[in-house]
Amino acid sequence: MDVFLRPLIEELKELWENGIDTRDAGNDRKVFKMQAALLWTVNDFPARSSLSGWSGQGYKACPTCNENTPSMRVIGKTAYFGHRRFFPSTHRWRSNLDFDGRTDRKRPPRRFSSVDIMDQLRRVKTTIPGKHPNYGGVKRKRGDDELNWRKKSIFYELPYWAEIELKHNLDVMHIEKNICDSLLRTLMGDPHKSKDTDNARRDLQNLGIRSELHLYEDGNKLMKPAAEYTFSEANRRKFCRFVRSVKFPDGFAANLWKNVAQNDSRIVRLKSHDCHVIMQRLLPVGCRSLVNKTISSTIIELSFFDIMIHLVLHLPEEAILGGPVYMRWMYPFERFNRPDRNDDGIHRTRRLFVFESQCKPMGKQSQVYVEKHVRDRAEFYILNNSPEIETYLNQHKQELQLRGCLNPDKAHTNEFADWFFEKIYAMNRVHAPEVTHELLSLASKSNIFVSSYPACIVNEVRFVTHARDVRLKTQNNGVSVPGTENEIFYGQLQEILEFSYLNDLSVVLFKCKWFRCDSRRMVTENNITGINIL
């Protein structure tokens, strides 16, 4: 690995120490010395082991816990346990006896400083990798003082590398996929990939915990009691039908119904982003009625801790050090380097905000006649949401107050459009400089015929009317709007209407069906909001 990294390291050294001549993009004549540093690396766990020099296998596999990695040997593998020590000392799970019949008052592993790491690396011997005749034709065994270090990483040749706190990011994408695979296969009772194996049950028996899950003999057969954290056959089929029936917005996720076996018995061929969607969106909802509340609240009992499960404990600390995860995982490199299918084209700059928010209509265009009272309401909505004419809106309200109008709000809604039209055209006749062609178009009102579309793309988000959406495998008719008092209104998109103005200007409005959002209809559980629309 170091052989391939050598050219990169030499260039990084030059960038840090000497810099390179760089032309300023804002001023072609200006050239400056640009210096740069390597902030961190993003890679999966095996690649992290190769880059950092810390082996990701064995009793001390965790690079953050270092020599204090909580681990033990079980049948056929190394298990990582004792994770209650990462909770605050007063956390109720510290005193919970359900896991192994004991409380856990141990302190979490200490944080190793850069000085500690450099002291450990000084003890690492420079050796020839692989099976070498100098070592009797076998791999050299590490000494106890070398811990899990296989080598000193070539990155330490960079003068600043030792002081960086977050050197190698744990890739959330790969960790999430590994956890999802383990979790889903265990829930589904997959006989080949479930973590709830016969050896796992024997481990529980050897540890003297969870007696209700121990294997037992029934005549000549070895029986394995059903666990609360696995679906029954009927619930397994229900969960598969649930995954098959879910509709996501276009571009949000793959068609997961293709991953469900025809007999609704298992879910197969999941990719990294499929696992992300299942973990974030489907499991919290799909498990609620299929397992008891204790299991559904935590998704599954923490009984199959391999190193990937253990690494989750260090993700919050990395988020504190490195910031939001969206630039510290592999999705930008493995998934998003392709054209966006929901690109809405080039945005034209307008002086008025309502004309600037263009959208890309899709599907067959049809001309519809909108009744006058509906068009009047739509036009006032457009005017009332134009911040550039706020001065005229306030001026009209003041005139209504001076007239002593009994219901000024209603009068403002009904009369402002005509008042605004007369006001702007009067100013245009005297060639007032503030009257632009866009302002004149806005005051002139829209065409009596309105263009209707079955779909459109706005800000790289696809919207589809409900009538068309029911025939698709995706779901793009849902809308939500924040209210004035921090409430959120939810609805379904019924029509996409484009109101045309003079000078080839237009405004697109959504006609929606809104649901009641009172406490009787809205249910929030596990941070998931549902609405009873029946």
C-alpha positions as CSV (number, residue, x, y, z in Angstrom):
1,M,0.0,0.0,0.0
2,D,2.8,2.5,0.9
3,V,4.4,2.0,-2.5
4,F,1.2,3.2,-4.2
5,L,0.8,6.1,-1.7
6,R,4.4,7.3,-2.1
7,P,3.7,9.8,-5.1
8,L,0.7,11.2,-3.2
9,I,2.7,11.7,0.0
10,E,5.5,13.6,-1.9
11,E,2.9,15.9,-3.5
12,L,1.2,16.5,-0.2
13,K,4.6,17.4,1.4
14,E,5.2,19.9,-1.4
15,L,1.8,21.4,-1.1
16,W,2.3,21.9,2.7
17,E,5.9,23.1,2.7
18,N,6.4,25.1,-0.6
19,G,2.9,25.4,-2.2
20,I,2.3,25.8,-5.9
21,D,1.7,28.8,-8.1
22,T,-2.1,29.1,-8.7
23,R,-4.0,31.6,-10.8
24,D,-6.8,33.5,-9.1
25,A,-10.1,32.6,-10.8
26,G,-11.5,36.1,-10.1
27,N,-8.4,37.8,-11.5
28,D,-6.5,36.1,-14.3
29,R,-3.5,38.3,-13.8
30,K,-3.0,37.5,-10.2
31,V,-1.0,34.4,-9.2
32,F,-0.5,33.3,-5.6
33,K,1.1,30.4,-3.7
34,M,-1.5,27.9,-2.7
35,Q,-0.7,25.6,0.2
36,A,-2.9,22.7,1.2
37,A,-3.2,19.9,3.8
38,L,-4.8,16.5,3.9
39,L,-7.8,16.9,6.3
40,W,-8.8,13.2,6.6
41,T,-9.5,10.0,4.7
42,V,-12.8,8.3,4.1
43,N,-12.8,4.6,3.6
44,D,-14.4,1.3,4.7
45,F,-13.0,-0.5,7.7
46,P,-10.6,-2.9,5.9
47,A,-9.1,0.0,3.9
48,R,-8.9,2.0,7.1
49,S,-6.8,-0.8,8.6
50,S,-4.4,-0.7,5.6
51,L,-4.1,3.1,5.7
52,S,-3.7,3.6,9.4
53,G,-1.6,0.6,10.2
54,W,-3.9,-0.6,13.0
55,S,-5.2,-4.1,12.4
56,G,-9.0,-4.3,12.3
57,Q,-9.0,-7.9,13.6
58,G,-8.4,-9.6,16.9
59,Y,-9.2,-8.7,20.5
60,K,-8.1,-5.0,20.0
61,A,-9.7,-4.4,16.6
62,C,-11.3,-1.0,17.5
63,P,-8.8,1.8,16.5
64,T,-10.5,4.2,18.9
65,C,-10.7,2.1,22.0
66,N,-7.2,0.9,21.2
67,E,-5.7,-1.4,23.8
68,N,-8.9,-1.1,25.9
69,T,-11.2,-2.6,23.3
70,P,-13.9,-4.6,25.3
71,S,-13.8,-8.1,23.7
72,M,-13.9,-11.8,24.4
73,R,-13.6,-15.1,22.6
74,V,-16.7,-17.0,21.9
75,I,-17.3,-20.0,19.7
76,G,-15.7,-19.4,16.3
77,K,-15.1,-15.7,16.6
78,T,-14.2,-12.7,18.7
79,A,-17.2,-10.8,20.2
80,Y,-17.2,-7.2,21.4
81,F,-19.4,-6.5,24.4
82,G,-19.7,-4.3,27.5
83,H,-21.1,-1.4,25.7
84,R,-23.2,-0.1,28.6
85,R,-20.0,1.5,29.9
86,F,-20.4,4.1,27.2
87,F,-23.7,5.4,28.7
88,P,-23.6,8.2,31.3
89,S,-23.0,6.8,34.8
90,T,-26.6,7.6,35.9
91,H,-28.2,6.0,32.8
92,R,-31.0,3.5,33.8
93,W,-29.5,0.8,31.5
94,R,-26.4,0.7,33.6
95,S,-28.5,-0.9,36.4
96,N,-30.6,-3.1,34.1
97,L,-30.2,-6.8,34.8
98,D,-31.9,-8.0,31.6
99,F,-28.7,-8.4,29.6
100,D,-26.4,-10.6,31.8
101,G,-28.0,-10.4,35.2
102,R,-25.4,-7.8,36.4
103,T,-25.0,-4.0,36.6
104,D,-22.2,-2.3,34.7
105,R,-20.4,0.5,36.5
106,K,-17.2,0.4,34.4
107,R,-15.8,3.6,33.0
108,P,-15.6,3.9,29.2
109,P,-12.2,3.4,27.6
110,R,-10.0,6.4,27.8
111,R,-9.3,8.7,24.9
112,F,-5.8,8.3,23.5
113,S,-4.0,11.5,22.7
114,S,-1.6,12.1,19.8
115,V,1.3,11.8,22.3
116,D,0.0,8.3,23.4
117,I,-0.3,7.2,19.8
118,M,3.2,8.3,18.9
119,D,4.6,6.5,22.0
120,Q,2.9,3.3,20.8
121,L,4.3,3.7,17.2
122,R,7.8,4.1,18.5
123,R,7.6,0.5,19.8
124,V,6.5,-0.8,16.4
125,K,9.3,-2.6,14.6
126,T,10.0,-2.1,11.0
127,T,9.7,-5.5,9.4
128,I,9.3,-7.2,6.0
129,P,5.6,-8.0,5.5
130,G,4.3,-11.5,4.6
131,K,5.9,-14.9,5.0
132,H,9.7,-14.3,4.9
133,P,12.5,-16.7,5.3
134,N,13.9,-14.6,8.1
135,Y,10.9,-15.6,10.2
136,G,11.0,-19.3,9.3
137,G,8.7,-18.9,6.3
138,V,5.7,-17.8,8.4
139,K,4.3,-14.4,9.2
140,R,6.0,-12.6,12.1
141,K,3.9,-12.4,15.2
142,R,3.4,-9.1,16.8
143,G,4.9,-8.5,20.3
144,D,2.6,-7.6,23.2
145,D,4.1,-4.0,23.3
146,E,3.1,-3.5,19.6
147,L,-0.6,-4.0,20.4
148,N,-2.5,-4.1,17.1
149,W,-0.1,-2.0,15.1
150,R,1.1,-3.7,12.0
151,K,3.2,-0.7,10.8
152,K,3.6,3.0,11.1
153,S,1.5,4.6,8.4
154,I,3.2,6.5,5.6
155,F,0.9,9.4,6.4
156,Y,3.0,10.2,9.5
157,E,5.6,11.5,7.1
158,L,3.4,14.6,6.8
159,P,4.5,17.1,9.4
160,Y,1.0,17.8,10.6
161,W,-0.5,14.3,10.5
162,A,0.3,13.4,14.1
163,E,-1.7,16.4,15.5
164,I,-4.9,15.7,13.6
165,E,-7.6,14.3,15.9
166,L,-9.8,12.7,13.3
167,K,-7.4,11.1,10.8
168,H,-9.5,8.3,9.2
169,N,-13.3,8.5,9.1
170,L,-15.3,5.4,9.9
171,D,-17.4,5.2,6.7
172,V,-21.1,5.4,7.9
173,M,-22.3,4.0,4.5
174,H,-20.5,0.7,4.9
175,I,-21.2,0.4,8.6
176,E,-24.9,1.0,8.0
177,K,-25.0,-1.6,5.3
178,N,-23.3,-4.2,7.6
179,I,-25.6,-3.4,10.5
180,C,-28.7,-3.5,8.3
181,D,-27.7,-6.9,6.8
182,S,-27.1,-8.4,10.3
183,L,-30.2,-6.8,11.7
184,L,-32.5,-7.7,8.8
185,R,-31.3,-11.3,8.5
186,T,-31.7,-11.8,12.2
187,L,-35.2,-10.3,12.3
188,M,-36.2,-12.4,9.2
189,G,-34.7,-15.6,10.7
190,D,-32.4,-16.2,7.6
191,P,-30.9,-19.7,8.2
192,H,-27.7,-18.8,6.4
193,K,-27.0,-15.2,7.4
194,S,-28.7,-14.6,10.7
195,K,-26.6,-13.7,13.8
196,D,-28.9,-15.8,15.9
197,T,-27.0,-19.1,15.2
198,D,-26.7,-22.3,17.2
199,N,-23.2,-21.2,18.3
200,A,-24.6,-17.9,19.5
201,R,-27.1,-19.8,21.7
202,R,-24.3,-22.0,23.0
203,D,-22.4,-18.9,23.9
204,L,-25.3,-17.7,25.9
205,Q,-25.4,-21.0,27.7
206,N,-21.6,-20.9,28.4
207,L,-22.0,-17.4,29.8
208,G,-24.9,-18.4,31.9
209,I,-27.3,-15.7,30.7
210,R,-30.6,-15.6,28.8
211,S,-31.7,-19.1,29.9
212,E,-34.9,-18.8,27.9
213,L,-32.8,-18.8,24.7
214,H,-30.7,-21.9,25.5
215,L,-30.7,-24.9,23.2
216,Y,-32.4,-28.0,24.6
217,E,-32.9,-31.6,23.5
218,D,-36.2,-33.0,22.6
219,G,-35.7,-36.7,22.1
220,N,-32.9,-37.0,19.5
221,K,-33.5,-33.4,18.2
222,L,-31.7,-30.2,19.3
223,M,-34.4,-27.5,19.6
224,K,-33.8,-23.7,19.5
225,P,-36.5,-21.7,21.3
226,A,-38.1,-18.9,19.3
227,A,-36.7,-15.5,20.2
228,E,-38.7,-12.3,20.7
229,Y,-36.5,-10.4,18.2
230,T,-37.3,-12.7,15.2
231,F,-40.4,-12.6,13.1
232,S,-42.8,-15.5,13.0
233,E,-43.4,-16.9,9.6
234,A,-46.7,-14.9,9.3
235,N,-45.1,-11.7,10.4
236,R,-42.1,-12.2,8.1
237,R,-44.6,-12.3,5.2
238,K,-46.3,-9.2,6.5
239,F,-43.1,-7.3,6.6
240,C,-42.1,-8.4,3.1
241,R,-45.6,-7.3,1.8
242,F,-45.1,-4.0,3.6
243,V,-41.7,-3.4,1.9
244,R,-43.2,-4.4,-1.4
245,S,-46.1,-1.9,-1.0
246,V,-44.1,1.2,0.0
247,K,-43.9,4.0,-2.5
248,F,-41.0,6.5,-2.3
249,P,-40.6,9.9,-4.0
250,D,-38.8,9.6,-7.4
251,G,-35.1,9.5,-7.0
252,F,-35.3,8.9,-3.2
253,A,-34.7,5.2,-3.3
254,A,-34.6,2.2,-5.6
255,N,-37.7,0.1,-6.3
256,L,-37.4,-2.2,-3.2
257,W,-40.3,-4.3,-4.3
258,K,-37.8,-5.9,-6.7
259,N,-35.7,-7.1,-3.7
260,V,-38.6,-9.0,-2.1
261,A,-38.8,-12.7,-3.0
262,Q,-41.9,-13.8,-5.0
263,N,-43.2,-15.9,-2.1
264,D,-42.7,-13.0,0.4
265,S,-40.3,-15.0,2.5
266,R,-37.1,-12.9,2.3
267,I,-35.4,-9.7,1.1
268,V,-32.4,-10.1,-1.1
269,R,-29.7,-8.2,-3.1
270,L,-29.7,-5.1,-1.1
271,K,-27.3,-2.3,-2.0
272,S,-25.8,0.2,0.3
273,H,-28.4,2.9,-0.3
274,D,-31.2,0.3,0.0
275,C,-29.9,-0.5,3.5
276,H,-29.8,3.2,4.3
277,V,-33.5,3.6,3.4
278,I,-34.5,0.4,5.2
279,M,-32.7,1.5,8.4
280,Q,-33.9,5.1,8.3
281,R,-37.4,4.7,7.0
282,L,-38.8,1.2,6.9
283,L,-37.6,-0.7,9.9
284,P,-38.9,1.8,12.5
285,V,-42.4,1.7,10.9
286,G,-42.5,-2.0,9.8
287,C,-41.4,-3.4,13.1
288,R,-43.9,-1.6,15.3
289,S,-46.8,-4.1,15.0
290,L,-44.7,-7.3,14.4
291,V,-42.5,-7.4,17.6
292,N,-43.2,-6.2,21.1
293,K,-42.6,-2.6,22.0
294,T,-39.4,-3.2,23.9
295,I,-37.8,-4.8,20.8
296,S,-39.3,-2.3,18.3
297,S,-38.1,0.7,20.3
298,T,-34.5,-0.5,20.1
299,I,-35.1,-2.5,16.9
300,I,-33.3,-5.6,18.3
301,E,-31.6,-6.9,21.4
302,L,-27.8,-6.1,21.4
303,S,-26.7,-9.7,21.3
304,F,-24.6,-10.2,18.2
305,F,-21.9,-7.5,18.6
306,D,-19.3,-7.9,16.0
307,I,-16.8,-5.1,15.2
308,M,-19.2,-3.2,13.0
309,I,-21.8,-2.9,15.7
310,H,-19.1,-1.8,18.1
311,L,-17.9,1.0,15.7
312,V,-21.3,2.7,15.9
313,L,-20.5,3.8,19.4
314,H,-17.7,6.1,18.0
315,L,-19.7,7.7,15.3
316,P,-21.1,10.5,17.5
317,E,-17.6,11.5,18.6
318,E,-16.5,11.6,15.0
319,A,-19.5,13.8,14.2
320,I,-18.4,16.2,16.9
321,L,-14.8,16.3,15.5
322,G,-15.6,16.3,11.8
323,G,-19.1,17.8,11.5
324,P,-22.1,16.6,9.4
325,V,-21.7,13.2,7.9
326,Y,-22.7,14.1,4.3
327,M,-19.1,14.9,3.4
328,R,-17.5,12.1,5.4
329,W,-19.1,9.0,3.9
330,M,-18.7,7.2,0.6
331,Y,-22.1,8.2,-1.1
332,P,-20.7,11.3,-2.9
333,F,-18.1,9.1,-4.5
334,E,-19.9,5.8,-5.1
335,R,-23.5,6.9,-5.8
336,F,-23.9,10.6,-6.6
337,N,-21.3,11.0,-9.4
338,R,-24.0,10.6,-12.0
339,P,-26.4,13.1,-13.7
340,D,-29.5,14.0,-11.7
341,R,-32.6,12.7,-13.4
342,N,-34.6,15.4,-11.7
343,D,-32.5,18.3,-13.0
344,D,-34.9,21.3,-13.6
345,G,-32.7,23.0,-16.2
346,I,-31.3,26.5,-16.2
347,H,-32.8,29.1,-13.8
348,R,-33.5,32.5,-15.4
349,T,-32.8,35.5,-13.3
350,R,-35.9,37.8,-12.8
351,R,-36.4,41.0,-10.9
352,L,-39.6,39.7,-9.3
353,F,-39.4,36.7,-7.0
354,V,-42.7,35.1,-8.2
355,F,-41.4,35.0,-11.8
356,E,-38.0,33.7,-10.8
357,S,-39.3,30.4,-9.2
358,Q,-39.5,28.6,-12.5
359,C,-40.3,24.9,-12.8
360,K,-39.9,22.3,-15.5
361,P,-43.3,21.0,-16.5
362,M,-43.6,17.3,-17.5
363,G,-46.2,15.3,-19.3
364,K,-49.0,16.3,-21.7
365,Q,-50.0,20.0,-21.5
366,S,-53.7,20.8,-21.5
367,Q,-55.5,24.2,-21.5
368,V,-58.2,24.5,-18.8
369,Y,-60.6,27.3,-18.1
370,V,-60.5,28.4,-14.4
371,E,-63.5,30.1,-13.0
372,K,-63.2,33.8,-12.3
373,H,-63.4,33.6,-8.5
374,V,-60.8,30.8,-8.4
375,R,-58.4,32.8,-10.7
376,D,-59.0,35.9,-8.5
377,R,-57.9,34.0,-5.4
378,A,-54.9,32.6,-7.2
379,E,-53.8,36.0,-8.5
380,F,-54.2,37.6,-5.1
381,Y,-52.1,34.8,-3.6
382,I,-49.4,35.6,-6.2
383,L,-49.5,39.3,-5.5
384,N,-49.5,38.8,-1.7
385,N,-46.4,36.6,-2.0
386,S,-44.4,39.2,-4.0
387,P,-42.1,40.9,-1.6
388,E,-41.1,43.5,-4.2
389,I,-44.7,45.1,-4.1
390,E,-45.0,45.1,-0.4
391,T,-45.1,49.0,-0.5
392,Y,-48.2,48.9,-2.7
393,L,-49.9,46.3,-0.5
394,N,-49.4,48.5,2.6
395,Q,-50.5,51.6,0.7
396,H,-53.8,50.0,-0.3
397,K,-54.4,48.9,3.3
398,Q,-53.9,52.5,4.5
399,E,-56.3,53.8,1.9
400,L,-58.9,51.3,3.1
401,Q,-58.4,52.5,6.7
402,L,-58.9,56.1,5.7
403,R,-62.1,55.2,3.9
404,G,-63.4,53.7,7.2
405,C,-63.9,50.3,5.6
406,L,-65.8,47.9,8.0
407,N,-64.0,44.8,6.9
408,P,-60.6,46.0,5.6
409,D,-59.1,42.5,5.2
410,K,-61.8,41.2,3.0
411,A,-61.8,44.4,1.0
412,H,-58.1,44.2,0.6
413,T,-58.3,40.7,-0.8
414,N,-61.2,41.5,-3.2
415,E,-60.0,44.9,-4.4
416,F,-56.2,45.0,-4.4
417,A,-55.7,43.4,-7.8
418,D,-57.9,46.0,-9.6
419,W,-56.3,48.9,-7.6
420,F,-52.8,47.6,-8.3
421,F,-53.6,47.4,-12.0
422,E,-54.9,51.0,-12.2
423,K,-52.0,52.2,-10.0
424,I,-49.2,50.7,-12.2
425,Y,-50.8,51.6,-15.5
426,A,-51.2,55.2,-14.3
427,M,-47.5,55.3,-13.4
428,N,-46.6,53.7,-16.7
429,R,-48.4,56.5,-18.6
430,V,-46.1,59.0,-17.1
431,H,-43.0,56.8,-17.7
432,A,-42.2,56.2,-14.0
433,P,-38.8,54.6,-13.8
434,E,-39.8,52.0,-11.2
435,V,-42.4,50.4,-13.6
436,T,-40.5,47.5,-15.2
437,H,-41.9,45.2,-17.8
438,E,-42.2,42.5,-15.2
439,L,-44.1,44.7,-12.8
440,L,-46.4,45.7,-15.6
441,S,-47.0,42.1,-16.5
442,L,-47.8,41.2,-12.9
443,A,-50.3,44.1,-12.7
444,S,-52.0,43.1,-16.0
445,K,-53.3,39.8,-14.5
446,S,-53.0,36.4,-16.0
447,N,-54.5,34.7,-19.1
448,I,-58.0,33.4,-18.6
449,F,-56.8,30.0,-19.9
450,V,-54.4,28.1,-17.6
451,S,-52.0,25.3,-18.5
452,S,-52.3,22.1,-16.6
453,Y,-49.6,19.4,-16.2
454,P,-49.6,16.0,-14.6
455,A,-46.0,16.4,-13.3
456,C,-43.2,19.0,-12.9
457,I,-39.7,19.3,-11.3
458,V,-39.0,22.2,-8.9
459,N,-35.6,22.6,-7.2
460,E,-34.6,19.1,-8.4
461,V,-37.7,17.6,-6.7
462,R,-40.3,15.8,-8.8
463,F,-44.0,16.4,-8.1
464,V,-46.8,14.3,-9.6
465,T,-50.6,14.8,-9.3
466,H,-52.4,12.2,-7.2
467,A,-54.5,11.0,-10.2
468,R,-51.3,10.0,-12.1
469,D,-49.4,8.9,-9.0
470,V,-51.7,6.1,-8.1
471,R,-50.6,4.3,-11.3
472,L,-46.9,4.6,-10.6
473,K,-44.4,2.6,-8.5
474,T,-43.2,5.9,-6.9
475,Q,-45.0,8.4,-4.8
476,N,-44.6,12.1,-5.5
477,N,-47.9,13.7,-4.7
478,G,-47.3,14.4,-1.0
479,V,-46.7,18.0,0.1
480,S,-46.1,19.7,3.4
481,V,-46.1,23.4,4.3
482,P,-45.0,25.0,7.6
483,G,-47.6,27.2,9.3
484,T,-47.2,30.6,11.0
485,E,-47.1,28.9,14.5
486,N,-44.5,26.2,13.8
487,E,-47.2,23.7,12.9
488,I,-46.9,21.6,9.7
489,F,-49.8,21.0,7.2
490,Y,-49.8,17.9,5.1
491,G,-51.7,17.3,1.9
492,Q,-51.9,15.7,-1.6
493,L,-51.2,17.4,-4.9
494,Q,-54.3,17.5,-7.0
495,E,-53.4,19.9,-9.9
496,I,-50.3,21.7,-11.3
497,L,-51.5,24.9,-12.8
498,E,-49.3,27.4,-14.8
499,F,-50.7,31.0,-14.9
500,S,-49.4,32.9,-17.9
501,Y,-48.6,36.6,-17.9
502,L,-47.4,39.1,-20.5
503,N,-43.8,39.0,-21.9
504,D,-43.7,35.2,-21.7
505,L,-43.7,35.2,-17.9
506,S,-45.5,32.6,-15.8
507,V,-46.2,31.4,-12.3
508,V,-46.8,27.7,-11.3
509,L,-49.2,27.0,-8.4
510,F,-50.2,23.7,-6.8
511,K,-53.8,22.9,-6.0
512,C,-53.8,20.6,-3.0
513,K,-56.1,18.6,-0.8
514,W,-55.2,19.3,2.8
515,F,-55.7,16.9,5.7
516,R,-56.9,17.7,9.2
517,C,-53.8,17.8,11.5
518,D,-55.5,17.8,14.9
519,S,-54.4,15.5,17.8
520,R,-57.0,12.9,16.9
521,R,-55.7,12.3,13.4
522,M,-51.9,12.9,13.8
523,V,-49.8,10.2,15.6
524,T,-46.1,10.7,16.3
525,E,-44.2,7.6,17.5
526,N,-40.4,7.0,17.4
527,N,-40.0,10.4,15.7
528,I,-42.3,9.3,12.8
529,T,-45.5,11.2,12.1
530,G,-48.5,9.5,10.7
531,I,-51.9,10.9,9.7
532,N,-55.2,9.0,9.7
533,I,-56.8,10.2,6.5
534,L,-59.9,8.0,6.8
